[in-house]
Amino acid sequence: PTDAQPALATWRCEGGGTMTVRRVGDAIEVSSPRGVDVTLPASPPGSRERYGEGLYAVVFNGREALWFVTGKSPLNCRR
């Protein structure tokens, strides 16, 4: 699909941070704008838009993404 996320992408986030996302099979490796490195599985399995586990989640919508951390406001990012 044309809206599929690239294998590796850097996103610019509000507040000046960046988020790097690398696709690894059905999961993604995220270097978050807040300095956390985490691997997130597709949620639900097979999803290409939503990834999450535990405290962290990412939702992709084309060239926009939301980075979620439990207890904090989500960050809006663009690539």
Phi, psi and omega per residue, in radians:
P1 nan 2.587 -3.098
T2 -1.228 -0.367 -3.122
D3 -1.644 0.131 3.133
A4 -1.114 2.535 3.125
Q5 -1.275 2.501 3.106
P6 -1.186 2.882 -3.132
A7 -1.098 -0.574 3.113
L8 -2.504 2.254 -3.134
A9 -2.566 2.550 3.029
T10 -1.908 2.305 -3.095
W11 -1.976 2.426 3.036
R12 -1.641 2.240 -3.056
C13 -1.953 2.699 3.101
E14 -1.026 2.541 -3.078
G15 1.569 -0.044 3.030
G16 1.642 -0.069 3.138
G17 -1.420 2.986 3.052
T18 -2.221 2.726 3.091
M19 -2.280 2.228 3.083
T20 -1.854 2.301 -3.109
V21 -2.197 2.224 3.081
R22 -2.105 2.212 3.075
R23 -1.343 2.328 3.107
V24 -2.368 1.661 -3.082
G25 1.073 -2.194 3.126
D26 -1.624 0.252 -3.133
A27 -2.211 3.035 3.023
I28 -2.289 2.570 2.986
E29 -1.793 2.205 -3.074
V30 -2.055 2.257 2.867
S31 -1.796 1.833 -2.925
S32 -1.387 2.836 3.105
P33 -1.134 -0.305 3.137
R34 -1.750 0.213 3.033
G35 1.512 0.276 3.129
V36 -1.753 2.329 3.015
D37 -1.847 2.178 -3.047
V38 -2.602 2.563 3.018
T39 -1.817 2.209 -3.079
L40 -2.086 2.266 3.069
P41 -1.379 2.766 3.023
A42 -1.048 2.427 -3.099
S43 -2.474 1.826 0.096
P44 -1.298 2.853 3.129
P45 -0.897 2.390 -3.127
G46 1.610 -0.208 3.133
S47 -1.183 2.553 3.015
R48 -1.997 0.054 -3.136
E49 -1.980 -0.478 -3.045
R50 -2.166 2.286 3.106
Y51 -2.378 2.458 3.118
G52 -3.112 2.717 3.074
E53 -2.953 2.416 3.096
G54 1.074 -2.171 -3.056
L55 -1.445 -0.222 -2.919
Y56 -2.082 2.593 3.051
A57 -2.717 2.666 3.027
V58 -2.307 2.363 3.043
V59 -2.147 2.142 3.137
F60 -1.728 2.486 3.037
N61 -2.479 1.511 -3.101
G62 1.140 -2.076 -3.114
R63 -1.648 0.248 3.081
E64 -2.110 2.663 3.093
A65 -2.548 2.586 3.006
L66 -1.981 2.256 3.091
W67 -1.805 2.100 -3.094
F68 -1.935 2.363 2.960
V69 -2.260 2.204 -3.127
T70 -0.919 2.250 3.105
G71 1.554 -0.058 3.118
K72 -2.165 2.788 3.066
S73 -1.210 2.452 3.104
P74 -1.151 2.613 3.083
L75 -1.799 2.309 3.069
N76 -1.560 2.255 -3.122
C77 -2.249 2.681 3.124
R78 -2.366 2.622 3.036
R79 -2.106 nan nan
